[in-house]
Every structure is written in C-alpha cells, then in structure tokens.
Amino acid sequence: MRENPILLENEKQANKTVAKVMGTTFCIFTMVYLLNVLGVFVIKDGIMIPVYTCSSVLLLLPMILTYLFKVENKYIKYVNVCSSVLFVMLISITLTYHVVVVYVYPIAIASLYFSKKLNIFATSLTVVGTSAGQLLAFYLPTLKDDNFETLYKTVVWGIIPRAMVLIAVAIIFTMLCSRTVALLSKLTKSAEELSQYHKEMVMGFATLVENKDGSTGGHIKRTTMYVKLLAEELLRRGGYEAVLTEEYIKNLCMAAPMHDIGKIAIPDVILQKPGKLTAEEFEVIKTHAVSGGRIIEETFGHLGDEAYTKMAYQVARYHHEKWNGKGYPEGLKRREIPLAARIMAIADVFDALSEKRCYREAMPLDKCFDIIFEGSGQDFDPVLTEIFLDIRDKVERVHAELSK
C-alpha cells in the first residue's frame, strides 16, 4: 500500500524536531550536571559522571544522524526512540522517583511520527526501561528513596503504578495520533482527487488543441515523455540543483501538454493550411505563444497551485524562444529563457519534425536528430541538446511506442 505523502514528509520533519528536542534536553541535563558539581544536588560523582557521559551520547545521537550525516530512512525514528528510552532509564537510576514526568519522554517523541506501531514500540520499551531503571536504583541507590524501603514496595507502589500511568498516557497519545492520521488521509484523498480532475482538465484542453491543428493524436503524449526523459537525465547529471527537483519535474510533465494551448485562438484556415504560410499568416501563428500564456493565467491562475501555474505559463509563452535571442514572442536569449521552456523547445521541435503534419511528411529520425544537433547553441540550449542526443535510444523507444 502506498504511504501517505504527508506522513512521509512529517517523518522527515519529525526527525529534525526530535534532534532539536533531544539537543535541548542535553543542554538542560548539562545544567543539572553543573548544579550537581556546585552541590545543589547530592548525586555521587561516581554515578553522575558516567551517567552524564552516556546520556550526552544518547541525546546528541539524533542530531548527529540528522544534521551531520543527513541520514534519512525509516529506521531513524526507532533509533531516536531507543536513545530516549536509554536516557530515561539512566535518569531513573540516578534520580529515581524525582523524575516521574520524564518517563513519558520517549512516548511523546514517538507520537511526533503519527505511527501507532512506533507508539506501541516506544511504550513497551519505556515500561521495560524505566522498570529496569527503578530496580537498579533500588539495589544501587544513588539518592535515597524514602517511599520505597523494600523491593516489594518498589514493585507494587512504584513500578506497577507508573507502568500503568505510562500505558494510559500512551493510549491517549495513540488515540490522538490515529485521529490525526485519519484526518490527513481524508485530506490526502481529496487532494489526490482534485489533482486527478486537474490532470483530466489539462489533458482535455491539450487534446482539444491537438485536434484543432490537425495533429495525428500523439503529440502531447510524446512531447511530455521527451520532456520527462530530458529533465530526469539533467537531474541525474547534477545540473541546475537549485531549480531542478522531483517536484519541478512533476509540474513540468503536467505543464508540457499545455505548451500549444494558445493555438485555440488561431483561425483554423491558418492552423490547418496544407501549404506554406505567408509572412502575415506566420505572424498570426506566432501569437499563440502570448495567447497561451494569457489563457494559462486566466484559466489556472485561481487554482491555488502557483508553482504549476508559473510552470505552465513559462512553457506556453516561451517555448519558441531561441538560445541566440532570435525566437519569439520576446526575443529572450540564453538563460533569460526559463529552463522549462528550453526543455520544451527541444521536445516540441523534435516531435514536429518526426511526425507527419498537414503541410509535409514526417522526416527520418536521423535527419531529426541532425537538425537538433545543428541547432545547438543557436536554437537550443547546448547543454540540453547534448543530453537529448545522449539519450537518443530512449527517445527513439518512446517515438516507436507512441507513434503506432
């Protein structure tokens, strides 16, 4: 079953929060240690020093893993819980009954992850750890506990009641977490349904335009796949790290079908003309870039997804700009052209060349790749052109599959 993306993101954020909380606890415990040195507390140095040393390691471990080594996997939360339980166990040995509230520390940490399984794990481990700590404290007293003079009293009046309190607190935390997870699941489902409606609307618009200009039916699918392949390879090679992310590629693939949406405003007599366009007719065709940007703003500008709207606008308005500044509608050059539009330009031109149009037959693939190569540094971003040519085998596979 696919995990809830909100819960996955929460887990990453929870790791950072736990690291900060346990780092703060380290600072507080350091103050306790210093107060003990000054004589405010009366814990023997023979006990306090090793406990402080061990606790420091346990409390700083989450911060080391999260921030120093940037470790992110599903087991980090268990390491965090185990570290907190061992810390509480050491505290229970050192300070015995004076730190009852601290016993819920691991359970509270586990609850940040909204995981019932982790809550049960943390509760079980905490009960065992604190019980063991109290037993050790009875046999190795570091601060006399007048309430529990015998082992019987320690177990019956100390360990058992506190275990029951821990379990009760854990149940409350678990119920709250379960309720939160249920609400998040509903929100995620609603968001996914809305996203699906959005995709269907995008594809509906794109298909309408595709049918209008006489395409054979696969242009939007092929160009989207070319865009995806090119962007993923650019990401793999480490280019544009500050801009290119998985979310960026997702939005780009959703925006790609909208690149020619402005053609809906072009008269059919020009759009479907079988012969060569006149200079005046070509000027009319060129207006589809500006019209496309305007349609995107007016149609999708109020949906609340600013990142997608911006991406779709850039793709629709600027995919005919050229690297040398001789494109349209604004004559942008080089990196003035948004990355999304530069990627789209290569995919769009390649597909236009390789497929049959109302005014000409499809060109052989070798010729299409040659034209893309010749356009490097003139029409197209040279880095993107090189990558596109490097993934030629993947592009050809997509062309073969989607041109049947």
C-alpha positions in Angstrom: 0.0 0.0 0.0 1.4 3.4 -1.0 2.3 5.5 2.1 0.6 8.9 2.6 3.0 11.6 1.2 2.0 13.9 4.1 3.0 11.4 6.7 6.3 10.7 4.8 7.1 14.4 4.9 6.1 14.6 8.5 8.5 11.8 9.3 11.4 13.8 7.8 10.3 16.9 9.8 9.8 14.9 13.0 13.4 13.6 12.7 14.6 17.2 12.8 12.3 18.1 15.6 13.4 15.2 17.7 17.0 16.1 17.1 16.4 19.6 18.3 14.3 18.5 21.4 17.0 16.0 22.4 19.7 18.6 21.8 17.8 21.0 24.1 17.5 18.2 26.7 21.2 17.7 26.5 21.7 21.4 27.4 19.2 21.1 30.3 20.9 17.9 31.6 24.3 19.7 31.4 22.9 22.4 33.7 21.8 19.6 36.1 25.3 18.2 36.0 26.8 21.6 36.7 24.4 22.2 39.6 25.4 18.8 41.0 29.1 19.8 40.8 28.2 23.0 42.7 26.5 21.0 45.4 22.9 21.9 44.6 22.2 18.2 44.0 23.8 15.4 46.0 24.3 12.7 43.4 27.7 11.0 43.8 30.3 11.8 41.1 31.0 8.1 40.7 27.4 7.8 39.3 26.7 11.2 37.9 29.8 11.4 35.6 29.3 8.1 33.7 25.5 8.8 33.5 26.1 12.3 32.1 28.6 11.0 29.7 26.4 8.2 28.4 23.3 10.5 28.3 25.3 13.1 26.3 26.0 10.4 23.6 22.3 9.3 23.6 20.9 12.8 23.4 23.3 14.0 20.7 23.0 10.9 18.5 19.7 12.0 16.7 21.3 15.4 16.0 24.5 13.8 14.6 22.5 11.4 12.4 20.1 14.1 11.2 22.3 17.1 10.7 25.9 15.8 10.4 25.4 12.7 8.4 22.0 13.6 6.9 20.7 10.1 7.4 17.1 9.7 6.2 15.4 6.3 6.3 12.5 4.6 8.0 14.7 3.2 10.9 15.9 6.6 12.2 12.7 7.0 14.3 13.4 3.7 16.1 17.0 4.9 16.8 15.6 8.1 18.3 13.1 6.3 20.5 15.7 3.8 21.7 18.1 6.6 22.5 15.4 8.5 24.5 14.4 5.3 26.4 18.0 4.6 27.4 18.4 8.2 28.5 15.3 7.9 30.7 16.5 4.6 32.1 19.8 6.2 33.1 17.8 9.1 34.7 15.6 6.7 36.6 18.7 5.0 38.0 20.3 8.3 39.0 17.3 10.3 40.3 14.7 7.6 41.0 11.3 8.9 41.9 12.1 12.6 41.4 11.7 12.4 37.6 8.4 10.7 37.1 7.3 13.2 34.3 10.4 12.4 32.3 9.2 8.8 31.9 6.8 9.9 29.2 9.6 11.5 27.1 10.1 8.6 24.7 6.3 8.2 24.2 5.9 11.9 23.4 8.8 11.6 20.9 7.2 8.6 19.2 3.9 10.5 18.9 5.5 13.1 16.7 5.7 10.5 13.9 1.9 9.7 13.9 2.6 6.0 13.9 0.6 3.6 16.0 3.3 0.9 15.6 6.0 3.2 16.8 3.9 4.3 19.8 3.4 0.7 20.9 7.2 0.1 20.4 8.1 3.2 22.4 5.6 2.4 25.2 6.8 -1.2 25.6 10.4 -0.2 25.6 9.7 2.7 28.0 7.9 0.4 30.5 10.7 -2.1 30.4 13.5 0.5 30.6 12.0 2.5 33.4 11.1 -0.6 35.4 14.7 -1.9 35.0 16.0 1.5 36.0 13.9 1.6 39.2 15.1 -1.9 40.1 18.7 -1.0 39.5 18.2 2.2 41.6 16.8 0.1 44.5 19.9 -2.1 44.5 22.4 0.7 43.7 20.8 3.7 45.4 22.2 7.0 44.3 19.6 9.2 46.0 17.7 7.6 48.9 14.0 7.0 48.1 12.2 7.1 51.4 8.9 5.9 49.9 10.2 2.5 48.8 12.3 0.9 51.5 11.7 -2.7 50.3 11.7 -4.4 46.9 8.1 -5.3 47.4 7.1 -1.6 47.8 9.3 -0.6 44.9 7.5 -3.0 42.6 3.9 -2.7 44.0 3.9 1.0 44.8 6.4 2.2 42.3 7.0 0.2 39.2 3.4 -1.2 38.6 1.5 2.1 39.1 4.0 4.1 37.0 3.8 1.4 34.2 0.0 1.8 34.3 0.3 5.6 34.0 2.7 5.2 31.1 0.4 2.9 29.3 -2.6 5.2 29.9 -0.7 8.2 28.6 0.4 6.1 25.6 -3.2 5.1 24.8 -4.2 8.8 24.9 -1.3 9.7 22.6 -2.1 6.8 20.2 -5.8 7.8 20.0 -4.8 11.4 19.1 -2.3 10.2 16.5 -4.9 7.8 15.0 -7.4 10.6 14.7 -4.8 12.9 13.1 -3.8 10.2 10.6 -7.4 9.6 9.7 -8.0 13.3 9.0 -4.7 13.5 7.0 -5.8 10.5 4.9 -9.1 12.2 4.1 -7.3 15.4 3.1 -4.8 13.5 1.0 -7.6 11.6 -0.8 -9.4 14.8 -1.5 -6.2 16.4 -2.7 -5.4 13.4 -5.0 -9.0 13.6 -6.4 -8.6 17.3 -7.1 -5.2 16.7 -8.7 -6.8 14.0 -10.9 -9.5 16.4 -12.0 -6.8 18.9 -12.7 -4.9 16.5 -14.9 -8.0 15.5 -16.8 -8.9 19.2 -17.4 -5.3 19.8 -18.6 -5.4 16.8 -21.0 -8.9 17.9 -22.2 -7.6 21.3 -23.1 -4.5 19.8 -24.8 -6.5 17.3 -26.7 -8.9 20.0 -27.9 -5.9 22.0 -29.3 -4.3 18.9 -30.8 -7.4 18.0 -32.7 -7.8 21.6 -33.8 -4.4 21.8 -35.5 -4.8 18.5 -37.3 -2.2 16.5 -35.3 -2.4 12.7 -35.5 -3.1 12.3 -31.8 0.2 11.5 -30.1 1.9 14.9 -30.0 1.2 15.8 -26.4 2.0 12.3 -25.1 5.3 12.1 -27.0 6.4 15.7 -26.1 5.6 15.1 -22.5 7.7 11.9 -22.4 10.6 13.6 -24.2 10.4 16.4 -21.6 10.4 13.9 -18.8 13.4 11.9 -20.1 15.4 15.1 -20.7 14.6 16.6 -17.3 15.3 13.4 -15.4 18.7 13.0 -17.1 19.6 16.6 -16.4 18.7 15.9 -12.7 20.7 12.7 -12.7 23.8 14.6 -14.0 23.5 17.2 -11.3 22.6 20.2 -13.4 20.5 23.1 -12.0 20.4 21.6 -8.5 18.8 24.8 -7.1 15.9 24.6 -9.6 15.5 21.1 -10.8 13.8 18.8 -8.2 11.4 15.9 -8.4 8.5 18.3 -7.8 9.8 20.6 -10.6 9.8 17.6 -13.0 6.3 16.6 -11.9 5.0 20.1 -12.6 6.9 20.2 -15.9 5.3 17.0 -17.1 1.9 18.4 -16.2 2.6 21.7 -17.9 4.1 20.2 -21.1 0.7 19.3 -22.6 -0.3 22.9 -22.4 2.5 24.3 -24.4 0.4 24.9 -27.5 -2.8 25.9 -25.7 -2.7 29.3 -27.4 -3.4 27.7 -30.8 -7.0 27.5 -29.7 -7.2 31.2 -30.6 -5.7 30.7 -34.1 -8.2 30.5 -37.0 -8.5 27.0 -38.5 -7.9 28.3 -42.0 -4.3 29.2 -40.9 -3.7 26.5 -38.4 -4.7 23.7 -40.9 -3.4 25.2 -44.1 -1.7 22.5 -46.1 0.8 24.7 -47.9 3.4 27.2 -46.8 2.3 30.1 -44.7 2.6 33.6 -45.8 4.5 36.1 -43.7 1.2 37.6 -42.4 -0.1 34.1 -41.6 3.1 33.2 -39.8 2.8 36.4 -37.7 -0.7 35.2 -36.7 0.7 31.8 -35.8 3.3 33.4 -33.6 0.6 35.0 -31.4 -0.3 31.6 -30.0 2.6 31.9 -27.5 1.3 35.1 -26.0 -2.3 33.8 -26.1 -1.2 30.6 -24.4 0.4 32.5 -21.5 -2.7 34.6 -21.1 -5.1 31.6 -21.2 -3.0 29.8 -18.6 -3.2 32.8 -16.3 -6.9 33.3 -16.8 -7.8 29.6 -16.6 -5.4 28.2 -13.9 -4.4 31.3 -12.1 -7.0 30.8 -9.4 -6.5 27.2 -8.6 -4.0 27.9 -5.8 -1.1 25.9 -7.3 1.3 28.7 -8.0 4.2 26.5 -8.9 2.3 24.7 -11.6 0.6 27.8 -13.0 4.0 29.5 -13.3 5.5 26.5 -15.0 2.6 26.1 -17.5 2.8 29.9 -18.2 6.5 29.7 -18.9 6.1 26.6 -21.2 3.2 28.1 -23.2 4.7 31.6 -23.6 8.4 30.9 -24.1 8.8 27.5 -25.8 9.5 29.3 -29.1 12.3 31.5 -27.7 15.7 30.6 -29.1 19.1 30.4 -27.4 20.5 33.1 -29.7 17.7 35.5 -29.0 16.0 35.2 -32.4 12.9 33.5 -31.2 9.5 34.9 -30.1 7.5 36.4 -28.6 10.1 38.4 -26.6 13.4 37.6 -28.2 14.8 36.2 -24.9 18.3 34.6 -25.1 20.3 32.1 -23.3 19.4 31.7 -19.6 16.9 34.5 -19.8 14.6 31.8 -21.2 13.1 29.8 -18.4 14.6 26.2 -18.1 11.2 24.7 -18.5 10.7 26.4 -21.9 14.2 25.5 -23.0 13.5 21.8 -22.3 10.1 22.1 -24.0 11.6 23.7 -27.1 13.7 20.7 -27.9 10.9 18.2 -27.3 8.5 20.2 -29.4 10.7 20.7 -32.4 11.9 17.1 -32.4 8.3 15.8 -32.4 7.2 18.4 -35.0 10.0 17.2 -37.3 9.5 13.5 -36.8 5.7 13.4 -37.3 3.5 14.0 -40.3 1.8 17.3 -40.5 -0.8 18.7 -42.8 1.8 20.7 -44.7 4.5 18.0 -45.0 5.5 14.4 -44.4 7.5 13.1 -41.4 11.2 13.3 -41.6 13.5 10.3 -40.9 14.7 10.2 -37.3 18.4 10.5 -38.3 17.5 13.8 -40.0 15.5 15.0 -37.0 18.5 14.3 -34.6 20.8 16.1 -37.1 18.6 19.2 -37.0 18.6 19.2 -33.2 22.4 18.9 -33.2 22.7 21.7 -35.8 20.5 23.9 -33.6 22.8 23.6 -30.5 23.9 27.0 -29.4 21.6 28.6 -31.9 18.0 27.5 -31.4 18.6 25.3 -28.3 20.5 25.3 -25.0 23.7 23.5 -25.9 23.8 21.6 -22.6 20.2 20.3 -23.0 20.9 19.5 -26.7 23.9 17.3 -25.7 21.8 15.5 -23.1 19.0 15.0 -25.6 21.4 13.5 -28.1 22.9 11.3 -25.4 19.5 9.7 -24.6 18.7 9.1 -28.2 18.0 5.4 -27.6 15.3 6.3 -25.0 13.8 9.0 -27.3 13.6 6.5 -30.2 11.8 3.9 -28.0 9.2 6.5 -26.9 8.7 7.6 -30.5 8.3 4.0 -31.6 5.8 3.2 -28.8 3.7 6.3 -29.1 3.6 6.7 -32.9 1.9 3.4 -33.6 
